[in-house]
């Protein structure tokens, strides 16, 4: 039997990055949307030659010139697409679809926690959907509106690598890191509403992933 309290706790734990210290970064405005490839097929980001002004901004933000993001529309659209894959997985009660946008070690930890609570992965995802159904109606529709993206400093990137190692017992080489600030917009017959939330967006080994501190808090 699914544990709806656990599912609700996960849905409200989308605020990892606020806890990172010294997270100066490159703020990227939203305003882009569109389709892209699956997260598993992401190719290496191309980096344009930085102007002198951009080099100065990168230095002030604590971001190496090799990382400094200049393609604001592309990263905002990518973030929106990945978050919506996550919500589609909840709507379809598809655990694999929902958590394919997280790193493998994160998905594995979620599966292990489900077993701990004597739940199947499908029952857990049903619990996530029930959270929305009970609050907004069986006909609910949920999607994201990305409001801004913040590229994170090199030091905070390294800090997250350490935290992942300490929490999951695995090493992940992070090539780039962003905060994604968005509105979780839900519409249904009972009511409609939106909540400001955030995810981390990790770029590693040619792929983008969502991440939050749910297991760090656990």
Secondary structure, 3 states (H helix, E strand, C coil): CCCHHHHHHHHCCCCHHHHCCCCCEEEEECCCCCCCCCHHHCCCCCCCCCCHHHHHHHHHHCCCCCCCCCCHHHHHHHHHHHHHHHHHHHHCCCHHHHHCCECHHHHHHHHHHHHHCCCCHHHHHHHHHHHHHHHHCCCCEEEEEEEEEEEECHHHHHHHHHHHHHHHCCCCCCCEEEEEEEEEEEECCCCEEEEEEEEEEEEECCEEEEECCHHHHC
